[in-house]
Amino acid sequence: MKRWVVALLITASLVDISVTIADESPRSETANSESHANLVHWIRIPAGTYRRGFASNDRNENRFHFDHPYSNRQNFKFEKPAHQVEISHAFEIAETEITVAQFREFVTATGYQTDAERGDGAFGFFPDQDDYVDRFQTASEITWRKPGFEQSDRCPVVAVSWNDAQAFCRWLSEQQGVRCRLPTEAEWEYACRGGTQTWYSWGDQPDDAYRFANVADGALETAYPNTTRYARAVKLNADQGDGHVFTAPVKTFEANSWGLYDMHGNVWEWCQDRWAEDTYDRYLRDISRRDRADFVLKDPLFEEKTDLHQYGDWRVLRGGAWTCTPAVTRASNRTFAEKSGASVYTGFRVVREVAPATSRKDAS
């Protein structure tokens, strides 16, 4: 076995958000087909404007740490500066992460082999190792079919790369006759927040995560001691937490205010964007500090290659996973991995594009 280095950077943010939503409420739609993949439940997300990222001041950082007294201190530098983002068109996003059953249907239909299956395997969890860092290693036997722990068909598929997610999206697009793709990072945070301006879509209390998210908790710590304790000091008894050691079936927990499940925890989710640690600074570098409060960034998708990309094609991950304490699953947290990399705590959900509404004048 060899280690696959994935930078799951522990950062956190409060977003001082003011949200403007178009005159349309999120609503659920289901594609009309008997197949698993075409039974994706879509939530229509209205166009709108929100404030993305972490407000750049010590008061916000202190407030976050006050709300999370038993968690490791977080680093917010990749989530700054906060800025207004406009999502100019409605879009549909999958109600849940793509499941094992849905991914299996894609593989059966196409004969597709994942990056992990064609290569050296995925980044797996090996709890018998004494050192916590050694518990996560690449192994040839770790794939989406056998991630090293039991999964039902309703669990989110794991051990899939950004490339694998893209292949699934291309196939689903053909099945539905509409472009399906990964969400942009901006779309993802907008959908996750569901109109809120708190640390999480449910509010500011980290322990409320157990109603909404599958996170590292007492169940994981009891099964594998010193796995969760390094990041969280209390409430680690077997009956304290969400009750799931590894991935949980989708829709096990409560949805956010827009009807989306597992936007926090369960598995990290791939986004379209390339990664840069200073993405937000790059967008705002030509905007004076005086003008930033009124500046609105429209439909951002970061595709620029930075110096880091000479070592790989790094892509954004969002949302946290079963390996993360609640603080790490906050709505604005950003991290990354190489697009061919796969791990047992990474999956994805998909977006279906919606044609812009045609006005009566345009239609005439």
Secondary structure, 3 states (H helix, E strand, C coil): CECCCCCCCCCCCCCCCCCEECCCCCEEEECCCCCCHHHCEEEEECCEEEEECCCCCHHHHHHHHHHCCCECCCCCHHHCCCEEEEECCCEEEECCCCEHHHHHHHHHHHCCCCHHHHCCCEEEECCCCCCCHHHEEEECCCCCCCCCCCCCCCCECCCCCHHHHHHHHHHHHHHHCCCEECCCHHHHHHHHHCCCCCCECCECCHHHHHHHCECCCHHHHHHCCCCCCCCECCCCCCCCCCCCCCCCCCCCCCCCCCCCCCCCECCEEEEEEECCCCHHHHHHCCCCHHHHCCCEEECCCCCCCCHHHHHCCEEEEECCCCCCCHHHHCCCCCEEEECCCCECCEECCCEEECCCCCCHHHHC
